[in-house]
Amino acid sequence: MDHKTLYSYIEPVIALTDDELALLMSCAKMMQLKKGEQLLKEGEVCSAFYLVETGYLRTYYDRDSVAINMNFTFEGDFTANLKSYRDRKPSETIIEAGEDSIIWIFNLREIAEQYDAYPQVSRFIRRLAITQLLTAQEHSALIKLHTPAERYRHIEKNSPQLLQRVSLSQLASYLGVTRETLSRVRAKNN
């Protein structure tokens, strides 16, 4: 990925100078993942944030061999396990490729060493964290305050890529319903 492409992903979050962008690129590495390959394993400490160039990532808990989907991150979006990073404790969630994917891994520990010299980069990281927290809060409200049909309509309107690219079982888990309930809701909407 060149600086121009990277900047197109960063610019909506914050404006950075060429030097600040160069710092981010110096702390980044590209990784290709096959579908199902884990980027962050349960029990590992998160030390990076991830940018999806192609494909998508899913974040989930594994409870007694049942995946509980928490988030899906598509092209041009960032994700991380903020709790694991902040507390420097093992991750309880797994982040894996939902499709064959190209991911950029930005080492937060290396970037943190440069915060004093590049305060705008620090602001960028904070804004990414706030965006992730707001997304999690919106998802929590969706699950707690709306019926399964309302949740599905919300996804249709606001995140149609989920309907096109995520399996029915994973989508049901993400919406907090059984696969059968999701099938009934979809049948009523069509």
N, C-alpha and C positions, 0 to 999 in steps of 0.2 A: 504494500500500500504506500503510495507516495504522500507527501505532506499535504498536497491539495485535497486528496480524498479524505485523509484523516481529519483535516480541518473542517471538511463539510459535515463530519459527524460531531465535531467538538463545538463548532460555531453556534449552534442553537443553545448550547449550555453556557458558553462564555467566550469572549474574544481573547485570543492569545497572540503574542508576538511570535516571530519566527524562532527566536531563542527559546521561548517557552515550549513551543511545539517540538523543537529539536530535543529538549530535555525529555518530553514525553516519549518521543521516538527512541531515544537512547535507553529508555527503561522498558521498552516493548519488545516482545518477540511474537512471531507469527506461529500458529500451530494449526495443523490440519487434523481434524477428528473424524473418525467414522461414526456412523449412527450407533448410538448406544455406548460410545466410549466416554468414560468419565473424565471430566476436567478437574473437578474438586471432589474428592472422595470423602465419605463419612469418616470422621476421625482425623482428617488433616486440618491444619491451621491455614486459613485463607490469608494470603499475603499479596493478593493482586485484585485488580478489577479487570473484567473481560469485556471486550468489544466484539460483537458478532459482525464479521464482514459478509459471510454467506452462510446459509443454513439457519439453525436456531438452537438455543440451549433450553433445557428445562431444568428447573430447580424443584427438588422434591425430598420428602422424608421417606425413609423406608421403615415401616412399622410392621414387624412380623411378616416380612416379605410382601407387604402391600404398599405400593407407591402412593403417597399422598402429594399430589402436585400443587406447588405453591406459586410458580411463576413460569412464564415462557418469555424468552428474550430473542427477538428477531433482528434481522439485518439493521445495522446502524444504531443499535441500542447497547447499553452497558449493563453489566450485572456484577455482583460480588456477594459474599456472605459477610455483611457488615458486622454482625455480632461476633463471629469468629475472628475477624480482623481486629476489631477494637479490643476484645478481651484476650486476644492471643490464645484462644482455647480451641480445642478440636471442633470442627464443624459437625453439626447434627444433620445438616442437609447435604444432598448430593447435587452437583451440577454436571449434566451430561449432554452430549449432542443428541438432538432429536432427529437430525438429518446429518448426512455428511456435511461438515462445516469447516469454515476457515475462521479462526478466532485470533484476536490480538490480546496478548496477556501483558498488562502493565503492572510491573512490580511496584507495589505501593511503598515498600520499605525503602527502595532506592529513591523513589520520588520524594518521600518524606524527608530524606536527608537534605533536600534542596529547597524546602519550603521557605526558609528565610531569604534566600536569594531570589526566589520566584514566587511571591505571594499570590499571584494570579493563578498559578497551578494549584496551590492550596485551596483557593476558592473553587476552582473547577472540581476538585475531589469532593469538597463539601457539598457542592450543588448536585453532583452525581449521587451522593449518599442521601440527600434530601429527596431527590426524585425517586430513589428506590423506596424510601420510607413512605412517601405519599402513595406510591403505587400499591404497596402492601396494605396501607390503611384503606384505600379505595376497595381493594379486593376483600378485605375483612368486612367492610360495610356492605358490600354486595352480597356476601354470603349470609350475614346476620340479619339484614333488613329486607331482603327481597325474596320472593317466591322463586322456585326453580324456573318457571316460565319467564319471569322478569329477568332473571340472571341470563337466560339464554338470549332473550331479545337484546339485552345490553351487549352481549358478545357479538351478536349479529351486527349491531349498529357500530360498535366501537372497536372491535377486534376481529374482523371477518377472517383474517389469516389463521386464526385459531381453528375455525370451522373447516378451512381448506387444507391445513397442514398437520393438525394434531389428531391423533386417533380418538375415537369415540370414548374409549375407556379412560384415556388421559384427560380428556375434556370433562367427562363426568366427575372425575376426582377433583379437578380444578374448581368445578362449580359446586362441589360438596353434595353431589347426588349420586345415586346408583346409575349404572349404565341403562337399566330398564326405565328408570324415571326420565333420564335424558332422551331416550328413544321415544317415549310417549309425548314429551314436550315438543320434540322435533316434529313428530307426526301431526300434532295439533297446529303447529306453525306453518306447515306446508300445505 
